[in-house]
């Protein structure tokens, strides 16, 4: 947000956070986590640094969900700027 304001390109800038409740399975949550760029970068370069932690995460999520579909609250950010 500071970069947007500091650019002096916009006369007005705000950050708004939205919340959206969705149904989620263990597979979906695990897939979302695995799709994150930082995790993918580590897995490409030095997978041995994180694979045991990923496995613990997967097992924990599966244990919590227990084949159920649960509600999960996702947050989305929007940064509108007016020229």
PDB file of N, CA, C and O in Angstrom:
ATOM      1  N   UNK A   1       0.818  -1.191   0.000  1.00  0.00           N
ATOM      2  CA  UNK A   1       0.000   0.000   0.000  1.00  0.00           C
ATOM      3  C   UNK A   1       0.869   1.266   0.000  1.00  0.00           C
ATOM      4  O   UNK A   1       0.539   2.263  -0.642  1.00  0.00           O
ATOM      5  N   UNK A   2       1.969   1.200   0.725  1.00  0.00           N
ATOM      6  CA  UNK A   2       2.862   2.357   0.780  1.00  0.00           C
ATOM      7  C   UNK A   2       3.449   2.680  -0.597  1.00  0.00           C
ATOM      8  O   UNK A   2       3.688   3.845  -0.912  1.00  0.00           O
ATOM      9  N   UNK A   3       3.678   1.659  -1.407  1.00  0.00           N
ATOM     10  CA  UNK A   3       4.203   1.890  -2.755  1.00  0.00           C
ATOM     11  C   UNK A   3       3.179   2.618  -3.618  1.00  0.00           C
ATOM     12  O   UNK A   3       3.533   3.500  -4.400  1.00  0.00           O
ATOM     13  N   UNK A   4       1.918   2.248  -3.475  1.00  0.00           N
ATOM     14  CA  UNK A   4       0.864   2.902  -4.250  1.00  0.00           C
ATOM     15  C   UNK A   4       0.769   4.371  -3.852  1.00  0.00           C
ATOM     16  O   UNK A   4       0.746   5.253  -4.710  1.00  0.00           O
ATOM     17  N   UNK A   5       0.716   4.625  -2.561  1.00  0.00           N
ATOM     18  CA  UNK A   5       0.628   6.014  -2.089  1.00  0.00           C
ATOM     19  C   UNK A   5       1.896   6.792  -2.423  1.00  0.00           C
ATOM     20  O   UNK A   5       1.833   7.949  -2.840  1.00  0.00           O
ATOM     21  N   UNK A   6       3.040   6.155  -2.237  1.00  0.00           N
ATOM     22  CA  UNK A   6       4.318   6.818  -2.471  1.00  0.00           C
ATOM     23  C   UNK A   6       4.615   7.100  -3.932  1.00  0.00           C
ATOM     24  O   UNK A   6       5.492   7.906  -4.241  1.00  0.00           O
ATOM     25  N   UNK A   7       3.896   6.447  -4.835  1.00  0.00           N
ATOM     26  CA  UNK A   7       4.152   6.661  -6.259  1.00  0.00           C
ATOM     27  C   UNK A   7       3.709   8.046  -6.727  1.00  0.00           C
ATOM     28  O   UNK A   7       4.161   8.527  -7.766  1.00  0.00           O
ATOM     29  N   UNK A   8       2.833   8.681  -5.968  1.00  0.00           N
ATOM     30  CA  UNK A   8       2.260   9.989  -6.316  1.00  0.00           C
ATOM     31  C   UNK A   8       1.450   9.928  -7.603  1.00  0.00           C
ATOM     32  O   UNK A   8       1.107  10.964  -8.173  1.00  0.00           O
ATOM     33  N   UNK A   9       1.146   8.732  -8.058  1.00  0.00           N
ATOM     34  CA  UNK A   9       0.348   8.558  -9.268  1.00  0.00           C
ATOM     35  C   UNK A   9      -1.150   8.639  -8.940  1.00  0.00           C
ATOM     36  O   UNK A   9      -1.965   8.971  -9.801  1.00  0.00           O
ATOM     37  N   UNK A  10      -1.489   8.339  -7.711  1.00  0.00           N
ATOM     38  CA  UNK A  10      -2.894   8.352  -7.283  1.00  0.00           C
ATOM     39  C   UNK A  10      -3.119   9.436  -6.241  1.00  0.00           C
ATOM     40  O   UNK A  10      -2.291   9.646  -5.355  1.00  0.00           O
ATOM     41  N   UNK A  11      -4.252  10.121  -6.359  1.00  0.00           N
ATOM     42  CA  UNK A  11      -4.577  11.130  -5.348  1.00  0.00           C
ATOM     43  C   UNK A  11      -5.333  10.512  -4.178  1.00  0.00           C
ATOM     44  O   UNK A  11      -5.436  11.118  -3.111  1.00  0.00           O
ATOM     45  N   UNK A  12      -5.864   9.304  -4.377  1.00  0.00           N
ATOM     46  CA  UNK A  12      -6.600   8.609  -3.321  1.00  0.00           C
ATOM     47  C   UNK A  12      -6.308   7.112  -3.452  1.00  0.00           C
ATOM     48  O   UNK A  12      -6.405   6.558  -4.547  1.00  0.00           O
ATOM     49  N   UNK A  13      -5.958   6.466  -2.361  1.00  0.00           N
ATOM     50  CA  UNK A  13      -5.716   5.024  -2.365  1.00  0.00           C
ATOM     51  C   UNK A  13      -6.122   4.450  -1.011  1.00  0.00           C
ATOM     52  O   UNK A  13      -5.857   5.038   0.038  1.00  0.00           O
ATOM     53  N   UNK A  14      -6.759   3.309  -1.060  1.00  0.00           N
ATOM     54  CA  UNK A  14      -7.190   2.617   0.148  1.00  0.00           C
ATOM     55  C   UNK A  14      -6.987   1.122  -0.047  1.00  0.00           C
ATOM     56  O   UNK A  14      -6.871   0.628  -1.169  1.00  0.00           O
ATOM     57  N   UNK A  15      -6.949   0.423   1.074  1.00  0.00           N
ATOM     58  CA  UNK A  15      -6.947  -1.028   1.026  1.00  0.00           C
ATOM     59  C   UNK A  15      -8.223  -1.503   1.707  1.00  0.00           C
ATOM     60  O   UNK A  15      -8.540  -1.088   2.822  1.00  0.00           O
ATOM     61  N   UNK A  16      -8.946  -2.373   1.023  1.00  0.00           N
ATOM     62  CA  UNK A  16     -10.187  -2.914   1.548  1.00  0.00           C
ATOM     63  C   UNK A  16     -10.020  -4.427   1.626  1.00  0.00           C
ATOM     64  O   UNK A  16      -9.524  -5.051   0.688  1.00  0.00           O
ATOM     65  N   UNK A  17     -10.431  -5.013   2.740  1.00  0.00           N
ATOM     66  CA  UNK A  17     -10.358  -6.461   2.899  1.00  0.00           C
ATOM     67  C   UNK A  17     -11.775  -7.006   2.943  1.00  0.00           C
ATOM     68  O   UNK A  17     -12.602  -6.572   3.744  1.00  0.00           O
ATOM     69  N   UNK A  18     -12.035  -7.966   2.069  1.00  0.00           N
ATOM     70  CA  UNK A  18     -13.329  -8.625   2.008  1.00  0.00           C
ATOM     71  C   UNK A  18     -13.209 -10.020   2.606  1.00  0.00           C
ATOM     72  O   UNK A  18     -12.137 -10.624   2.584  1.00  0.00           O
ATOM     73  N   UNK A  19     -14.294 -10.514   3.128  1.00  0.00           N
ATOM     74  CA  UNK A  19     -14.331 -11.851   3.681  1.00  0.00           C
ATOM     75  C   UNK A  19     -15.412 -12.643   2.961  1.00  0.00           C
ATOM     76  O   UNK A  19     -16.502 -12.132   2.702  1.00  0.00           O
ATOM     77  N   UNK A  20     -15.105 -13.892   2.640  1.00  0.00           N
ATOM     78  CA  UNK A  20     -16.082 -14.722   1.948  1.00  0.00           C
ATOM     79  C   UNK A  20     -16.044 -16.131   2.518  1.00  0.00           C
ATOM     80  O   UNK A  20     -14.998 -16.780   2.514  1.00  0.00           O
ATOM     81  N   UNK A  21     -17.188 -16.605   3.008  1.00  0.00           N
ATOM     82  CA  UNK A  21     -17.305 -17.935   3.568  1.00  0.00           C
ATOM     83  C   UNK A  21     -17.571 -18.937   2.446  1.00  0.00           C
ATOM     84  O   UNK A  21     -18.497 -18.755   1.655  1.00  0.00           O
ATOM     85  N   UNK A  22     -16.765 -19.987   2.379  1.00  0.00           N
ATOM     86  CA  UNK A  22     -16.901 -20.999   1.330  1.00  0.00           C
ATOM     87  C   UNK A  22     -16.793 -22.386   1.941  1.00  0.00           C
ATOM     88  O   UNK A  22     -16.256 -22.559   3.035  1.00  0.00           O
ATOM     89  N   UNK A  23     -17.304 -23.361   1.225  1.00  0.00           N
ATOM     90  CA  UNK A  23     -17.162 -24.755   1.620  1.00  0.00           C
ATOM     91  C   UNK A  23     -15.772 -25.223   1.204  1.00  0.00           C
ATOM     92  O   UNK A  23     -15.267 -24.827   0.153  1.00  0.00           O
ATOM     93  N   UNK A  24     -15.159 -26.062   2.026  1.00  0.00           N
ATOM     94  CA  UNK A  24     -13.792 -26.474   1.748  1.00  0.00           C
ATOM     95  C   UNK A  24     -13.576 -27.914   2.204  1.00  0.00           C
ATOM     96  O   UNK A  24     -14.033 -28.320   3.272  1.00  0.00           O
ATOM     97  N   UNK A  25     -12.877 -28.667   1.380  1.00  0.00           N
ATOM     98  CA  UNK A  25     -12.451 -30.018   1.738  1.00  0.00           C
ATOM     99  C   UNK A  25     -10.976 -29.980   2.115  1.00  0.00           C
ATOM    100  O   UNK A  25     -10.285 -28.990   1.876  1.00  0.00           O
ATOM    101  N   UNK A  26     -10.511 -31.061   2.699  1.00  0.00           N
ATOM    102  CA  UNK A  26      -9.086 -31.148   3.033  1.00  0.00           C
ATOM    103  C   UNK A  26      -8.249 -31.018   1.768  1.00  0.00           C
ATOM    104  O   UNK A  26      -7.222 -30.339   1.765  1.00  0.00           O
ATOM    105  N   UNK A  27      -8.685 -31.667   0.700  1.00  0.00           N
ATOM    106  CA  UNK A  27      -7.940 -31.605  -0.561  1.00  0.00           C
ATOM    107  C   UNK A  27      -7.829 -30.198  -1.106  1.00  0.00           C
ATOM    108  O   UNK A  27      -6.787 -29.805  -1.633  1.00  0.00           O
ATOM    109  N   UNK A  28      -8.909 -29.438  -0.978  1.00  0.00           N
ATOM    110  CA  UNK A  28      -8.873 -28.061  -1.480  1.00  0.00           C
ATOM    111  C   UNK A  28      -7.898 -27.208  -0.671  1.00  0.00           C
ATOM    112  O   UNK A  28      -7.118 -26.448  -1.244  1.00  0.00           O
ATOM    113  N   UNK A  29      -7.938 -27.329   0.654  1.00  0.00           N
ATOM    114  CA  UNK A  29      -7.046 -26.534   1.498  1.00  0.00           C
ATOM    115  C   UNK A  29      -5.582 -26.915   1.249  1.00  0.00           C
ATOM    116  O   UNK A  29      -4.713 -26.047   1.173  1.00  0.00           O
ATOM    117  N   UNK A  30      -5.323 -28.199   1.126  1.00  0.00           N
ATOM    118  CA  UNK A  30      -3.961 -28.652   0.849  1.00  0.00           C
ATOM    119  C   UNK A  30      -3.507 -28.129  -0.514  1.00  0.00           C
ATOM    120  O   UNK A  30      -2.375 -27.668  -0.658  1.00  0.00           O
ATOM    121  N   UNK A  31      -4.387 -28.200  -1.507  1.00  0.00           N
ATOM    122  CA  UNK A  31      -4.061 -27.683  -2.831  1.00  0.00           C
ATOM    123  C   UNK A  31      -3.773 -26.195  -2.830  1.00  0.00           C
ATOM    124  O   UNK A  31      -2.856 -25.735  -3.509  1.00  0.00           O
ATOM    125  N   UNK A  32      -4.554 -25.440  -2.069  1.00  0.00           N
ATOM    126  CA  UNK A  32      -4.308 -23.996  -1.962  1.00  0.00           C
ATOM    127  C   UNK A  32      -2.935 -23.719  -1.358  1.00  0.00           C
ATOM    128  O   UNK A  32      -2.192 -22.869  -1.847  1.00  0.00           O
ATOM    129  N   UNK A  33      -2.611 -24.437  -0.299  1.00  0.00           N
ATOM    130  CA  UNK A  33      -1.309 -24.236   0.352  1.00  0.00           C
ATOM    131  C   UNK A  33      -0.169 -24.609  -0.594  1.00  0.00           C
ATOM    132  O   UNK A  33       0.842 -23.911  -0.668  1.00  0.00           O
ATOM    133  N   UNK A  34      -0.344 -25.717  -1.315  1.00  0.00           N
ATOM    134  CA  UNK A  34       0.715 -26.170  -2.217  1.00  0.00           C
ATOM    135  C   UNK A  34       0.875 -25.276  -3.439  1.00  0.00           C
ATOM    136  O   UNK A  34       1.915 -25.313  -4.097  1.00  0.00           O
ATOM    137  N   UNK A  35      -0.131 -24.482  -3.748  1.00  0.00           N
ATOM    138  CA  UNK A  35      -0.051 -23.609  -4.920  1.00  0.00           C
ATOM    139  C   UNK A  35       0.680 -22.299  -4.642  1.00  0.00           C
ATOM    140  O   UNK A  35       0.928 -21.524  -5.565  1.00  0.00           O
ATOM    141  N   UNK A  36       1.022 -22.047  -3.394  1.00  0.00           N
ATOM    142  CA  UNK A  36       1.689 -20.795  -3.047  1.00  0.00           C
ATOM    143  C   UNK A  36       3.105 -20.760  -3.617  1.00  0.00           C
ATOM    144  O   UNK A  36       3.842 -21.743  -3.531  1.00  0.00           O
ATOM    145  N   UNK A  37       3.471 -19.643  -4.186  1.00  0.00           N
ATOM    146  CA  UNK A  37       4.752 -19.488  -4.865  1.00  0.00           C
ATOM    147  C   UNK A  37       5.968 -19.772  -4.007  1.00  0.00           C
ATOM    148  O   UNK A  37       6.926 -20.391  -4.469  1.00  0.00           O
ATOM    149  N   UNK A  38       5.938 -19.330  -2.780  1.00  0.00           N
ATOM    150  CA  UNK A  38       7.083 -19.544  -1.898  1.00  0.00           C
ATOM    151  C   UNK A  38       7.349 -21.019  -1.660  1.00  0.00           C
ATOM    152  O   UNK A  38       8.498 -21.461  -1.684  1.00  0.00           O
ATOM    153  N   UNK A  39       6.297 -21.773  -1.431  1.00  0.00           N
ATOM    154  CA  UNK A  39       6.435 -23.212  -1.222  1.00  0.00           C
ATOM    155  C   UNK A  39       6.939 -23.894  -2.488  1.00  0.00           C
ATOM    156  O   UNK A  39       7.797 -24.774  -2.429  1.00  0.00           O
ATOM    157  N   UNK A  40       6.404 -23.485  -3.622  1.00  0.00           N
ATOM    158  CA  UNK A  40       6.845 -24.072  -4.889  1.00  0.00           C
ATOM    159  C   UNK A  40       8.324 -23.795  -5.149  1.00  0.00           C
ATOM    160  O   UNK A  40       9.041 -24.657  -5.657  1.00  0.00           O
ATOM    161  N   UNK A  41       8.774 -22.602  -4.804  1.00  0.00           N
ATOM    162  CA  UNK A  41      10.189 -22.251  -5.010  1.00  0.00           C
ATOM    163  C   UNK A  41      11.104 -23.128  -4.166  1.00  0.00           C
ATOM    164  O   UNK A  41      12.126 -23.620  -4.647  1.00  0.00           O
ATOM    165  N   UNK A  42      10.733 -23.319  -2.914  1.00  0.00           N
ATOM    166  CA  UNK A  42      11.550 -24.170  -2.035  1.00  0.00           C
ATOM    167  C   UNK A  42      11.553 -25.604  -2.547  1.00  0.00           C
ATOM    168  O   UNK A  42      12.596 -26.258  -2.569  1.00  0.00           O
ATOM    169  N   UNK A  43      10.386 -26.092  -2.958  1.00  0.00           N
ATOM    170  CA  UNK A  43      10.291 -27.467  -3.458  1.00  0.00           C
ATOM    171  C   UNK A  43      11.119 -27.673  -4.726  1.00  0.00           C
ATOM    172  O   UNK A  43      11.637 -28.767  -4.951  1.00  0.00           O
ATOM    173  N   UNK A  44      11.249 -26.646  -5.548  1.00  0.00           N
ATOM    174  CA  UNK A  44      12.071 -26.763  -6.762  1.00  0.00           C
ATOM    175  C   UNK A  44      13.554 -26.768  -6.425  1.00  0.00           C
ATOM    176  O   UNK A  44      14.318 -27.567  -6.966  1.00  0.00           O
ATOM    177  N   UNK A  45      13.955 -25.878  -5.533  1.00  0.00           N
ATOM    178  CA  UNK A  45      15.377 -25.708  -5.248  1.00  0.00           C
ATOM    179  C   UNK A  45      15.935 -26.659  -4.223  1.00  0.00           C
ATOM    180  O   UNK A  45      16.943 -27.321  -4.467  1.00  0.00           O
ATOM    181  N   UNK A  46      15.291 -26.734  -3.082  1.00  0.00           N
ATOM    182  CA  UNK A  46      15.788 -27.564  -1.974  1.00  0.00           C
ATOM    183  C   UNK A  46      14.615 -28.270  -1.288  1.00  0.00           C
ATOM    184  O   UNK A  46      14.287 -27.949  -0.145  1.00  0.00           O
ATOM    185  N   UNK A  47      13.992 -29.208  -1.961  1.00  0.00           N
ATOM    186  CA  UNK A  47      12.794 -29.849  -1.403  1.00  0.00           C
ATOM    187  C   UNK A  47      13.031 -30.548  -0.071  1.00  0.00           C
ATOM    188  O   UNK A  47      12.113 -30.668   0.741  1.00  0.00           O
ATOM    189  N   UNK A  48      14.256 -31.008   0.157  1.00  0.00           N
ATOM    190  CA  UNK A  48      14.548 -31.707   1.408  1.00  0.00           C
ATOM    191  C   UNK A  48      14.391 -30.802   2.634  1.00  0.00           C
ATOM    192  O   UNK A  48      14.240 -31.298   3.751  1.00  0.00           O
ATOM    193  N   UNK A  49      14.426 -29.490   2.436  1.00  0.00           N
ATOM    194  CA  UNK A  49      14.266 -28.563   3.550  1.00  0.00           C
ATOM    195  C   UNK A  49      12.832 -28.501   4.079  1.00  0.00           C
ATOM    196  O   UNK A  49      12.607 -28.106   5.223  1.00  0.00           O
ATOM    197  N   UNK A  50      11.867 -28.892   3.249  1.00  0.00           N
ATOM    198  CA  UNK A  50      10.477 -28.642   3.634  1.00  0.00           C
ATOM    199  C   UNK A  50       9.549 -29.855   3.520  1.00  0.00           C
ATOM    200  O   UNK A  50       8.440 -29.825   4.052  1.00  0.00           O
ATOM    201  N   UNK A  51       9.972 -30.899   2.850  1.00  0.00           N
ATOM    202  CA  UNK A  51       9.054 -32.007   2.589  1.00  0.00           C
ATOM    203  C   UNK A  51       8.478 -32.633   3.860  1.00  0.00           C
ATOM    204  O   UNK A  51       7.298 -32.983   3.888  1.00  0.00           O
ATOM    205  N   UNK A  52       9.282 -32.781   4.906  1.00  0.00           N
ATOM    206  CA  UNK A  52       8.737 -33.375   6.140  1.00  0.00           C
ATOM    207  C   UNK A  52       7.692 -32.455   6.773  1.00  0.00           C
ATOM    208  O   UNK A  52       6.711 -32.936   7.341  1.00  0.00           O
ATOM    209  N   UNK A  53       7.887 -31.151   6.683  1.00  0.00           N
ATOM    210  CA  UNK A  53       6.900 -30.201   7.205  1.00  0.00           C
ATOM    211  C   UNK A  53       5.619 -30.218   6.377  1.00  0.00           C
ATOM    212  O   UNK A  53       4.522 -30.114   6.924  1.00  0.00           O
ATOM    213  N   UNK A  54       5.758 -30.346   5.071  1.00  0.00           N
ATOM    214  CA  UNK A  54       4.586 -30.427   4.201  1.00  0.00           C
ATOM    215  C   UNK A  54       3.777 -31.670   4.550  1.00  0.00           C
ATOM    216  O   UNK A  54       2.549 -31.617   4.613  1.00  0.00           O
ATOM    217  N   UNK A  55       4.457 -32.777   4.774  1.00  0.00           N
ATOM    218  CA  UNK A  55       3.763 -34.018   5.119  1.00  0.00           C
ATOM    219  C   UNK A  55       3.022 -33.884   6.448  1.00  0.00           C
ATOM    220  O   UNK A  55       1.897 -34.369   6.577  1.00  0.00           O
ATOM    221  N   UNK A  56       3.631 -33.240   7.427  1.00  0.00           N
ATOM    222  CA  UNK A  56       2.958 -32.995   8.718  1.00  0.00           C
ATOM    223  C   UNK A  56       1.723 -32.120   8.501  1.00  0.00           C
ATOM    224  O   UNK A  56       0.670 -32.378   9.083  1.00  0.00           O
ATOM    225  N   UNK A  57       1.849 -31.101   7.676  1.00  0.00           N
ATOM    226  CA  UNK A  57       0.711 -30.229   7.364  1.00  0.00           C
ATOM    227  C   UNK A  57      -0.419 -31.029   6.734  1.00  0.00           C
ATOM    228  O   UNK A  57      -1.571 -30.905   7.149  1.00  0.00           O
ATOM    229  N   UNK A  58      -0.099 -31.851   5.732  1.00  0.00           N
ATOM    230  CA  UNK A  58      -1.122 -32.647   5.036  1.00  0.00           C
ATOM    231  C   UNK A  58      -1.816 -33.584   6.021  1.00  0.00           C
ATOM    232  O   UNK A  58      -3.043 -33.682   6.021  1.00  0.00           O
ATOM    233  N   UNK A  59      -1.053 -34.262   6.846  1.00  0.00           N
ATOM    234  CA  UNK A  59      -1.639 -35.182   7.821  1.00  0.00           C
ATOM    235  C   UNK A  59      -2.524 -34.448   8.825  1.00  0.00           C
ATOM    236  O   UNK A  59      -3.586 -34.946   9.196  1.00  0.00           O
ATOM    237  N   UNK A  60      -2.090 -33.265   9.265  1.00  0.00           N
ATOM    238  CA  UNK A  60      -2.865 -32.478  10.226  1.00  0.00           C
ATOM    239  C   UNK A  60      -4.184 -32.016   9.614  1.00  0.00           C
ATOM    240  O   UNK A  60      -5.235 -32.121  10.247  1.00  0.00           O
ATOM    241  N   UNK A  61      -4.130 -31.506   8.389  1.00  0.00           N
ATOM    242  CA  UNK A  61      -5.352 -31.051   7.718  1.00  0.00           C
ATOM    243  C   UNK A  61      -6.318 -32.217   7.533  1.00  0.00           C
ATOM    244  O   UNK A  61      -7.515 -32.080   7.787  1.00  0.00           O
ATOM    245  N   UNK A  62      -5.809 -33.347   7.097  1.00  0.00           N
ATOM    246  CA  UNK A  62      -6.673 -34.513   6.907  1.00  0.00           C
ATOM    247  C   UNK A  62      -7.292 -34.973   8.217  1.00  0.00           C
ATOM    248  O   UNK A  62      -8.453 -35.381   8.241  1.00  0.00           O
ATOM    249  N   UNK A  63      -6.537 -34.914   9.303  1.00  0.00           N
ATOM    250  CA  UNK A  63      -7.058 -35.306  10.613  1.00  0.00           C
ATOM    251  C   UNK A  63      -8.146 -34.346  11.095  1.00  0.00           C
ATOM    252  O   UNK A  63      -9.138 -34.773  11.687  1.00  0.00           O
ATOM    253  N   UNK A  64      -7.961 -33.059  10.843  1.00  0.00           N
ATOM    254  CA  UNK A  64      -8.960 -32.066  11.269  1.00  0.00           C
ATOM    255  C   UNK A  64     -10.234 -32.192  10.444  1.00  0.00           C
ATOM    256  O   UNK A  64     -11.334 -32.147  10.994  1.00  0.00           O
ATOM    257  N   UNK A  65     -10.098 -32.346   9.155  1.00  0.00           N
ATOM    258  CA  UNK A  65     -11.272 -32.401   8.270  1.00  0.00           C
ATOM    259  C   UNK A  65     -12.015 -33.738   8.363  1.00  0.00           C
ATOM    260  O   UNK A  65     -13.242 -33.770   8.269  1.00  0.00           O
ATOM    261  N   UNK A  66     -11.290 -34.824   8.543  1.00  0.00           N
ATOM    262  CA  UNK A  66     -11.901 -36.158   8.657  1.00  0.00           C
ATOM    263  C   UNK A  66     -12.955 -36.419   7.580  1.00  0.00           C
ATOM    264  O   UNK A  66     -14.067 -36.842   7.895  1.00  0.00           O
ATOM    265  N   UNK A  67     -12.622 -36.178   6.339  1.00  0.00           N
ATOM    266  CA  UNK A  67     -13.518 -36.390   5.195  1.00  0.00           C
ATOM    267  C   UNK A  67     -14.778 -35.526   5.226  1.00  0.00           C
ATOM    268  O   UNK A  67     -15.747 -35.813   4.524  1.00  0.00           O
ATOM    269  N   UNK A  68     -14.763 -34.476   6.035  1.00  0.00           N
ATOM    270  CA  UNK A  68     -15.911 -33.564   6.092  1.00  0.00           C
ATOM    271  C   UNK A  68     -15.671 -32.378   5.173  1.00  0.00           C
ATOM    272  O   UNK A  68     -14.542 -32.090   4.777  1.00  0.00           O
ATOM    273  N   UNK A  69     -16.755 -31.701   4.848  1.00  0.00           N
ATOM    274  CA  UNK A  69     -16.687 -30.426   4.137  1.00  0.00           C
ATOM    275  C   UNK A  69     -16.975 -29.358   5.191  1.00  0.00           C
ATOM    276  O   UNK A  69     -18.042 -29.351   5.806  1.00  0.00           O
ATOM    277  N   UNK A  70     -16.026 -28.471   5.390  1.00  0.00           N
ATOM    278  CA  UNK A  70     -16.144 -27.447   6.426  1.00  0.00           C
ATOM    279  C   UNK A  70     -16.221 -26.058   5.802  1.00  0.00           C
ATOM    280  O   UNK A  70     -15.801 -25.845   4.665  1.00  0.00           O
ATOM    281  N   UNK A  71     -16.760 -25.131   6.563  1.00  0.00           N
ATOM    282  CA  UNK A  71     -16.764 -23.733   6.139  1.00  0.00           C
ATOM    283  C   UNK A  71     -15.390 -23.136   6.421  1.00  0.00           C
ATOM    284  O   UNK A  71     -14.796 -23.371   7.473  1.00  0.00           O
ATOM    285  N   UNK A  72     -14.906 -22.368   5.470  1.00  0.00           N
ATOM    286  CA  UNK A  72     -13.625 -21.683   5.636  1.00  0.00           C
ATOM    287  C   UNK A  72     -13.817 -20.231   5.188  1.00  0.00           C
ATOM    288  O   UNK A  72     -14.489 -19.963   4.192  1.00  0.00           O
ATOM    289  N   UNK A  73     -13.234 -19.324   5.917  1.00  0.00           N
ATOM    290  CA  UNK A  73     -13.388 -17.904   5.647  1.00  0.00           C
ATOM    291  C   UNK A  73     -12.138 -17.404   4.933  1.00  0.00           C
ATOM    292  O   UNK A  73     -11.046 -17.396   5.501  1.00  0.00           O
ATOM    293  N   UNK A  74     -12.311 -16.990   3.685  1.00  0.00           N
ATOM    294  CA  UNK A  74     -11.204 -16.465   2.897  1.00  0.00           C
ATOM    295  C   UNK A  74     -11.227 -14.946   2.925  1.00  0.00           C
ATOM    296  O   UNK A  74     -12.294 -14.337   2.853  1.00  0.00           O
ATOM    297  N   UNK A  75     -10.063 -14.337   3.029  1.00  0.00           N
ATOM    298  CA  UNK A  75      -9.939 -12.891   2.964  1.00  0.00           C
ATOM    299  C   UNK A  75      -9.352 -12.477   1.624  1.00  0.00           C
ATOM    300  O   UNK A  75      -8.382 -13.069   1.151  1.00  0.00           O
ATOM    301  N   UNK A  76      -9.936 -11.477   1.029  1.00  0.00           N
ATOM    302  CA  UNK A  76      -9.469 -10.945  -0.253  1.00  0.00           C
ATOM    303  C   UNK A  76      -9.158  -9.469  -0.073  1.00  0.00           C
ATOM    304  O   UNK A  76      -9.917  -8.747   0.574  1.00  0.00           O
ATOM    305  N   UNK A  77      -8.056  -9.021  -0.636  1.00  0.00           N
ATOM    306  CA  UNK A  77      -7.667  -7.609  -0.549  1.00  0.00           C
ATOM    307  C   UNK A  77      -7.886  -6.913  -1.891  1.00  0.00           C
ATOM    308  O   UNK A  77      -7.599  -7.458  -2.957  1.00  0.00           O
ATOM    309  N   UNK A  78      -8.399  -5.702  -1.798  1.00  0.00           N
ATOM    310  CA  UNK A  78      -8.515  -4.862  -2.984  1.00  0.00           C
ATOM    311  C   UNK A  78      -7.859  -3.531  -2.641  1.00  0.00           C
ATOM    312  O   UNK A  78      -8.054  -2.992  -1.552  1.00  0.00           O
ATOM    313  N   UNK A  79      -7.095  -3.018  -3.563  1.00  0.00           N
ATOM    314  CA  UNK A  79      -6.424  -1.734  -3.361  1.00  0.00           C
ATOM    315  C   UNK A  79      -6.825  -0.787  -4.460  1.00  0.00           C
ATOM    316  O   UNK A  79      -6.123  -0.658  -5.463  1.00  0.00           O
ATOM    317  N   UNK A  80      -7.957  -0.118  -4.280  1.00  0.00           N
ATOM    318  CA  UNK A  80      -8.375   0.842  -5.306  1.00  0.00           C
ATOM    319  C   UNK A  80      -7.584   2.143  -5.192  1.00  0.00           C
ATOM    320  O   UNK A  80      -7.246   2.600  -4.100  1.00  0.00           O
ATOM    321  N   UNK A  81      -7.305   2.719  -6.352  1.00  0.00           N
ATOM    322  CA  UNK A  81      -6.621   3.996  -6.409  1.00  0.00           C
ATOM    323  C   UNK A  81      -7.325   4.894  -7.429  1.00  0.00           C
ATOM    324  O   UNK A  81      -7.764   4.432  -8.482  1.00  0.00           O
ATOM    325  N   UNK A  82      -7.422   6.166  -7.103  1.00  0.00           N
ATOM    326  CA  UNK A  82      -8.054   7.144  -8.004  1.00  0.00           C
ATOM    327  C   UNK A  82      -6.963   8.091  -8.473  1.00  0.00           C
ATOM    328  O   UNK A  82      -6.225   8.663  -7.671  1.00  0.00           O
ATOM    329  N   UNK A  83      -6.874   8.249  -9.819  1.00  0.00           N
ATOM    330  CA  UNK A  83      -5.859   9.136 -10.388  1.00  0.00           C
ATOM    331  C   UNK A  83      -6.168  10.578 -10.076  1.00  0.00           C
ATOM    332  O   UNK A  83      -5.419  11.470 -10.476  1.00  0.00           O
TER     333      UNK A  83
END
